[in-house]
Amino acid sequence: MSKKWVVFITIVALVLSLVGGVGIVQAKEKLVTLTVVGDAGHNQRPWEWYKDEIAKRFGVNLKIVGVPFADVYEKEKIEFVTHTGAYDIITFYPKFIGDFAGNGYLICLDDYAKKLSPEMDDVTPGYKNFYCRYAGKLYAVPYDGDILNLYYRKDLFGNKEEQAAFKSKYGYELRPPQTWDEYLDVAKFFTREKGEKLAGETLKRNFYGTAFYGQRDWNWAWYENRFASYTHGGLYFDEKTMNPLINSPAAVEALESMIKIKKYCPPDVLGYGYEELKDAFLNGETAMVIQWPCVGKKGADPEQSKIVGKIGVTTVPGVSINGKLYQRAMMPCGRVLGISKECKYPWKAYQIIRYMTVEKSIDDVSTAKTGLDPYRYSHFNSPQEFEMFPTVKDAEIYLKGVMSNMKVGYPELVIPGAEQYEDVLGREIGKALSGEISAKAALDAVAKEWKEITKRFGIEKQKKLYQELVRGWREAGLIK
């Protein structure tokens, strides 16, 4: 090879290397930053897990912002109202969708979904039909499938001595309670003092029949399990007038039943949030608890649970009327992903939330390292992915229990003002549970304030949105 060819090849190689170098620089320059916001803690872990993959695949550098669990609404709403553009991908609780979408803070995703499907047909009805849509349009995709379930200690319920003692006292077989009356009996039966016997063992500390979420931010959800069943899957408002039904005789009876159960709970139960309630059960302090699906996963993890292998899960109790059992499992919290109207790169943001809800969701809901729970049929059909359970059969039993509650799921309000309606309800329930006022006085106060909230948002507007919501609930078979 002549020297001229050597020089020529060398020059070409140099040029190509320079072009390649420029390409790398350009690629780096094309990397944009998007900020994702949500409640801090274990539910934001997936964003950290996939941050590098998202950068490579979508050319997006993620900035992850966590806010306290109870402050999500205020923190996100402030940025929306002031148009700061601080957040691009919004993780929020579905009850906010009426305010966020109704006020134009979120981008409608319908056109994006036509280009790249978020596979909503795989999503269970409550989340698909109500928690991601507003006024018939798609504004979010699911990220977490919260629903309340009844967890119980299989070893205690299956103990022969306890079974015999229970039947002798109450006249029927000890079993996971199917009605709220049975729930009260079982809670009372298993409440024991230090030094007493429980399943043949002498207690070294007090033991309680159950516990519930007592803090104001979500205590109303534990009440609404009862409200929905006592009112036979009833309604929050009269459809024709928007007059509140939250203080009906059946609603009052439901709250009175919740007040009765407090006697068989830990004395500080009114201070219980998610962590305290989870720990009370997983540390072996209660016989039963009603909690979100993630507790079943964490209960199978020996690093987080002292009762591994002893946990059963089934449908929340209900009310029996003329031989028919009315069970309704509240669907509180949950998480969905939307895109801020201020986002400068909405198509990139959409591809990322679609990636999270479709491609990565099974990994996120099948680990005990997050609090994210199943919401797709494909999740429930993949028990082998839930490796925290000792066998696939155990995973199937867990998923079957969660699905039993989904079939009778009772949705939150998702109309504008949902946060205000529920905050008032939580405040007054707290007063009733503490003995400050009666159940009727508490719910009468709620009804009065609900009327004022409805007026502020516009009675006719709220009525139209509520009627659409109820129509959807009926079509899905969630209410009568």
Secondary structure as the mmCIF struct_conf table of DSSP 4:
data_model
#
loop_
_struct_conf.conf_type_id
_struct_conf.id
_struct_conf.beg_label_comp_id
_struct_conf.beg_label_asym_id
_struct_conf.beg_label_seq_id
_struct_conf.end_label_comp_id
_struct_conf.end_label_asym_id
_struct_conf.end_label_seq_id
HELX_RH_AL_P HELX_RH_AL_P1 LYS A 3 LYS A 30
STRN STRN1 VAL A 32 ASP A 39
BEND BEND1 GLY A 41 GLY A 41
HELX_RH_3T_P HELX_RH_3T_P1 HIS A 42 GLN A 44
HELX_RH_AL_P HELX_RH_AL_P2 ARG A 45 TRP A 49
TURN_TY1_P TURN_TY1_P1 TYR A 50 TYR A 50
HELX_RH_AL_P HELX_RH_AL_P3 LYS A 51 PHE A 58
STRN STRN2 VAL A 60 VAL A 67
HELX_RH_3T_P HELX_RH_3T_P2 PHE A 69 ASP A 71
HELX_RH_AL_P HELX_RH_AL_P4 VAL A 72 THR A 82
TURN_TY1_P TURN_TY1_P2 HIS A 83 HIS A 83
BEND BEND2 ASP A 88 ASP A 88
STRN STRN3 ILE A 89 PHE A 92
HELX_RH_3T_P HELX_RH_3T_P3 PRO A 94 PHE A 96
HELX_RH_AL_P HELX_RH_AL_P5 ILE A 97 GLY A 102
TURN_TY1_P TURN_TY1_P3 ASN A 103 GLY A 104
STRN STRN4 LEU A 106 LEU A 106
HELX_RH_AL_P HELX_RH_AL_P6 ASP A 110 LYS A 115
BEND BEND3 LEU A 116 LEU A 116
HELX_RH_3T_P HELX_RH_3T_P4 MET A 120 ASP A 122
STRN STRN5 VAL A 123 VAL A 123
HELX_RH_AL_P HELX_RH_AL_P7 PRO A 125 PRO A 125
HELX_RH_PI_P HELX_RH_PI_P1 GLY A 126 TYR A 131
BEND BEND4 CYS A 132 CYS A 132
STRN STRN6 ARG A 133 TYR A 134
TURN_TY1_P TURN_TY1_P4 ALA A 135 GLY A 136
STRN STRN7 LYS A 137 LEU A 138
STRN STRN8 VAL A 141 ASP A 144
STRN STRN9 ASN A 149 ARG A 153
HELX_RH_AL_P HELX_RH_AL_P8 LYS A 154 PHE A 157
TURN_TY1_P TURN_TY1_P5 GLY A 158 GLY A 158
HELX_RH_AL_P HELX_RH_AL_P9 LYS A 160 TYR A 170
BEND BEND5 GLY A 171 TYR A 172
BEND BEND6 PRO A 176 PRO A 176
BEND BEND7 GLN A 178 GLN A 178
STRN STRN10 THR A 179 THR A 179
HELX_RH_AL_P HELX_RH_AL_P10 TRP A 180 PHE A 190
STRN STRN11 ARG A 192 ARG A 192
TURN_TY1_P TURN_TY1_P6 LYS A 194 GLY A 195
BEND BEND8 GLU A 196 GLU A 196
STRN STRN12 LYS A 197 LEU A 198
TURN_TY1_P TURN_TY1_P7 ALA A 199 GLY A 200
STRN STRN13 GLU A 201 THR A 202
BEND BEND9 LYS A 204 ARG A 205
STRN STRN14 PHE A 207 TYR A 208
BEND BEND10 GLY A 209 GLY A 209
BEND BEND11 GLN A 215 GLN A 215
TURN_TY1_P TURN_TY1_P8 ARG A 216 TRP A 218
HELX_RH_AL_P HELX_RH_AL_P11 ASN A 219 TYR A 230
TURN_TY1_P TURN_TY1_P9 THR A 231 HIS A 232
BEND BEND12 GLY A 233 GLY A 233
BEND BEND13 TYR A 236 TYR A 236
STRN STRN15 PHE A 237 PHE A 237
TURN_TY1_P TURN_TY1_P10 GLU A 239 THR A 241
STRN STRN16 PRO A 244 PRO A 244
TURN_TY1_P TURN_TY1_P11 ILE A 246 ASN A 247
BEND BEND14 SER A 248 SER A 248
HELX_RH_AL_P HELX_RH_AL_P12 PRO A 249 ILE A 261
HELX_RH_3T_P HELX_RH_3T_P5 LYS A 262 TYR A 264
BEND BEND15 CYS A 265 CYS A 265
TURN_TY1_P TURN_TY1_P12 PRO A 267 ASP A 268
HELX_RH_3T_P HELX_RH_3T_P6 VAL A 269 GLY A 271
HELX_RH_AL_P HELX_RH_AL_P13 TYR A 274 LEU A 282
TURN_TY1_P TURN_TY1_P13 ASN A 283 GLY A 284
STRN STRN17 THR A 286 THR A 286
BEND BEND16 ALA A 287 ALA A 287
STRN STRN18 MET A 288 GLN A 291
TURN_TY1_P TURN_TY1_P14 PRO A 293 PRO A 293
HELX_RH_AL_P HELX_RH_AL_P14 CYS A 294 LYS A 298
TURN_TY1_P TURN_TY1_P15 GLY A 299 ALA A 300
TURN_TY1_P TURN_TY1_P16 PRO A 302 GLN A 304
BEND BEND17 LYS A 306 ILE A 307
TURN_TY1_P TURN_TY1_P17 VAL A 308 GLY A 309
STRN STRN19 ILE A 311 THR A 314
HELX_LH_PP_P HELX_LH_PP_P1 THR A 315 PRO A 317
STRN STRN20 GLY A 318 ILE A 321
TURN_TY1_P TURN_TY1_P18 ASN A 322 GLY A 323
STRN STRN21 LYS A 324 GLN A 327
STRN STRN22 ALA A 329 MET A 330
STRN STRN23 ARG A 335 ILE A 339
STRN STRN24 SER A 340 SER A 340
TURN_TY1_P TURN_TY1_P19 LYS A 341 GLU A 342
BEND BEND18 LYS A 344 LYS A 344
HELX_RH_AL_P HELX_RH_AL_P15 PRO A 346 ARG A 354
HELX_RH_PI_P HELX_RH_PI_P2 TYR A 355 GLU A 359
BEND BEND19 LYS A 360 LYS A 360
HELX_RH_AL_P HELX_RH_AL_P16 SER A 361 VAL A 365
TURN_TY1_P TURN_TY1_P20 SER A 366 SER A 366
TURN_TY1_P TURN_TY1_P21 ALA A 368 LYS A 369
BEND BEND20 THR A 370 THR A 370
STRN STRN25 ARG A 376 ARG A 376
HELX_RH_AL_P HELX_RH_AL_P17 TYR A 377 PHE A 380
TURN_TY1_P TURN_TY1_P22 ASN A 381 ASN A 381
HELX_RH_3T_P HELX_RH_3T_P7 PRO A 383 GLU A 385
TURN_TY1_P TURN_TY1_P23 GLU A 387 MET A 388
BEND BEND21 PHE A 389 THR A 391
HELX_RH_AL_P HELX_RH_AL_P18 VAL A 392 MET A 406
TURN_TY1_P TURN_TY1_P24 LYS A 407 VAL A 408
STRN STRN26 GLY A 409 TYR A 410
HELX_LH_PP_P HELX_LH_PP_P2 PRO A 411 LEU A 413
BEND BEND22 ILE A 415 ILE A 415
TURN_TY1_P TURN_TY1_P25 PRO A 416 GLY A 417
HELX_RH_AL_P HELX_RH_AL_P19 ALA A 418 LEU A 433
TURN_TY1_P TURN_TY1_P26 SER A 434 GLY A 435
BEND BEND23 GLU A 436 ILE A 437
HELX_RH_AL_P HELX_RH_AL_P20 ALA A 439 PHE A 457
HELX_RH_AL_P HELX_RH_AL_P21 ILE A 459 GLU A 475
TURN_TY1_P TURN_TY1_P27 ALA A 476 GLY A 477
BEND BEND24 LEU A 478 LEU A 478
#
